[in-house]
Amino acid sequence: MTDHMTTERLTLRHPRMQDAATIAALVGDLEVSRWLTRVPHPYTLQDAQDFVGRVAVGGSNTFVICVGDQVVGCIGTQAQLGYWLGQNHWGRGYASEAARAMVARHFGLGHSELDSGHFAENVASRRVLEKLGFVRTSQEQAKCPATGDRHVLQRMVLTQDMWEAQT
């Protein structure tokens, strides 16, 4: 499988160590990290370097989202579809565009379903997942590492059959 993908406006490629400072700055913004289930705050350069080091090993399915040469976010399908964009890049459709490419890649690798989720208050993320065809499955309580707050985490699923029916 290729180490990068292109869409109409984006390039998705594996993170490189030289991306760590940008990743740290973007996801280190509390307005970004407060919506995520795995990212602490503050998020340091060392955290970003550790992240890049982990996902660079063993054919990871984690990518940075780039507009031109500029890293604007991150997306992956490890155990589930997860993504984030730097706050300055919200509202431009980049998350939907990148997620569509990742879902196509996921099912192209022969998987039959894909899980994801969002904090119930995160309407923008819910819209991204619904546009892709994800449906709600369950809810649970989850702690946000960035704020320490507990939120309702809405779990969602997309099957290959559901994906193919809409594409």
N, C-alpha and C positions, 0 to 999 in steps of 0.2 A: 504494500500500500504506500502511496506517495507520502512524502514528508511535508507537503504543503497543498493547499487548495486555493483556488481563486473563484470569486463570485463577481458579480457585475462591478462592485465598488471596493471589495475587500480582498486581502490576502490573508489566509490562515496558515501559519507555519509554526514549527516547533520553537519554543523559547530558547534563547541563547543567553549566555551569562551577561553579555553586554546589554540585555534588556532589563536586567534586575533593577537598576535605579528607576527606570520608568515604571515598571510594575509596582515597586514599592511606593512611588509617589501617587500612582493612580488608585490602587486598592487600599493604600494607607489613608485615604480620605475617609473620614468617618461616615460621610453621606453614602459612600459605596459599601464599606465593610459592614455597616449596620444591617444590610439586607442579606448577609451571607452566613452560612452555618459553619464555616471552617476557618475564617480569617480573624485573627486577633487585632486589637487596636491598643497601642500603636503597632503598626506593621512596619518593620525596619528593613533596611537594605539587607541585613543578614537573613531575615525571614525570606525575602525575595530570592536571595542567592541559594538558600536551602531549597526553596521550591523549585527553582530552575534545575538545580542539581538532581533532585528527586525525579522530576518528570523527564529529564534528559536520558535517564537510564532505561534500557529495555523496551524501546519502541512504544513509548507512551502515546496515548491518544489525547494529549493536551496540546493546545495551540494558542499562540497569541493572535489577536485580531489586529490587523494592520490596515490603515488607510494610507496608501502609498507606502512609505518606509516607516511611518509613525505607528508605534504600538498604542492602541486605544483600549484594549481589554484582553480578556482571556476566555477560552471556552474548552470544554473537554467532555468526554464520555468515558470516565473511568467506571465507577459503579453506577453512575447516573449522569444525565446531562446537567452540567453546571456551567454558569457563565457570569461574567460581570463586565461592565464598561466603565471607564473613567467618566466622572460626572459631566465633564465638558462635551461628552460625546453622546449623551442621552437624547432621545427624541428624534433621532435621524434614521431609525430603522436598521441600524447596524446589528443589534442583537438578534432580530428576526432573520436577517440575511445570513449571519454567521451560523445561527442555530439550524436553519434550513440545510445548509451545507453539511453540518455535523450529523444531522439526523440521516441524511442521504448516505453519508459515509458509513454510519453505524449499521444501517440496514443493508448496505452494499457488502459489508463484511459477513453477512449471513445471520445476524442476530434477529430474533423474532419479536422482541419488545425492548422498550427503553423507558426507564423511570426518570422522573424529575420531581421537582417540588419548588414551592416558594412560600415565604412568610405571607400569611393571609392579607396583611396590609400592603403588600407589594403588588399593586394593581398592574404596573407596567410589566413585571415579569409574568404575571398571570396571563396577560394579553399575548405575550410572545408565545407562551406554551399553547394557549388555546388556538392561536392562528396556525400552529403546526399540527393541530388535531389531538393534542393531549387531552385526556379526560380525568376528572377527579376520581381518586380511589379511596383515600382515607385522610384523616387528620391526626396529628399528634402534637404534643408540646415539645418545643426545641429551644435550647438556649443559644442566644447569639453571643459568640465569644468576644465580639468587638464591644458590646455594651453590657453584657451580663444579663440582659433582659430575657425573659421567656416569651415566646410567641407561639401562635398556632402555625404549624407547618402543614401546608396543604400538599399532600402527595398526589402525583399525577402519573399517568402511564400512556404510552403510545405504542400500539402494536404495528407490526409490519403491514398487516392487512388494512388497518385504519389508514396508515401512511399511503399505501398504494392506492387506496380508494379515492384519495383526494388529490393525488399528483398526476 
